Amino acid sequence: MTSLAEQIRLLAGHIRAASRLTVLTGAGVSAASGVPTFRGPGGLWKDFRPEDLATPEAFERDPRLVWEWYDWRRQMVASCRPNRAHEILAAWSHRYPSFTLVTQNVDGLHERAGTREVVRFHGSIWEVSCWRRCAASPARWREETVPFPELPPPCPRCGGPVRPGVVWFGELIDPDILERARRAVDCDVCLAVGTSSVVYPAAALLDAARERGAFTAEINPEATPASASCDIALAAPAEEVLDRIEGLLDAEPLR
Ligand code: NAD
């Protein structure tokens, strides 16, 4: 079996040679910043599972409860900072002319690290939209109040509740975002970093990249359904693996 050091050298070689690099990220990238993942320790809030709160039905039933969870997450993320993994991906987004980062994360930490070309597959907790989709409101808008003085926060135009600007379980991905993500997987190297690879359609992107001829790699301390089908699976934390790859790329800069 190849050692982690050899895997890192191999992956660094592929990244160095790539003209088109795409990185797919999930909650694990933000774990070292202190943002809990959904699956794994700390994934629960009170006694609720994310799958039971992040749905239109849950919001319909109890908008205040759903907003208490999002308000708590917004407060937590506001006090977190991007970690080494975010910083390296941000640096790559400037270094590689053809780089795309497709993230399932809604925390905005990639943007705060200065990443260019972020495709927000599941939206952002820093945006909201009118739950009734009132005609006077834009489709969604940025809203950074933390914490909200009133839950659910009211729509400034119609006074009805607003909802978080994220894609909930059972909802469709914005077709433009889906199209951008599909274009991005047409690349030379595709990395899936810190995702459990169980939430579709995001989980299908790594396979799509491989089918189009990309070299595919997973970075995740735990095995996932993608581990067996990608070209290499590096079983270690994102912040460590990316830092070691960056060290090798630095030692022998891109031509
Ligand atoms: P997930 O919670 O299902 O899985 C997280 C994965 O990260 C796990 O496989 C875990 O082994 C791995 N992981 C933990 N620490 C890691 C580290 N240091 N380095 C690399 N990997 C690590 O997350 P997902 O696959 O993104 O789940 C899907 C849904 O969860 C998405 O819809 C996303 O919007 C939502 N989510 C987002 C955030 C966020 O924005 N930070 C947080 C929690 C969940």
Boltz pocket constraint, residues with backbone or C-beta under 6 A from the ligand:
constraints:
  - pocket:
      binder: B
      contacts: [[A, 25], [A, 26], [A, 27], [A, 28], [A, 29], [A, 30], [A, 31], [A, 32], [A, 35], [A, 36], [A, 37], [A, 38], [A, 39], [A, 40], [A, 104], [A, 105], [A, 106], [A, 107], [A, 108], [A, 122], [A, 167], [A, 193], [A, 194], [A, 195], [A, 196], [A, 197], [A, 198], [A, 199], [A, 219], [A, 220], [A, 221], [A, 222], [A, 223], [A, 224], [A, 236], [A, 237], [A, 238], [A, 239]]
      max_distance: 6.0
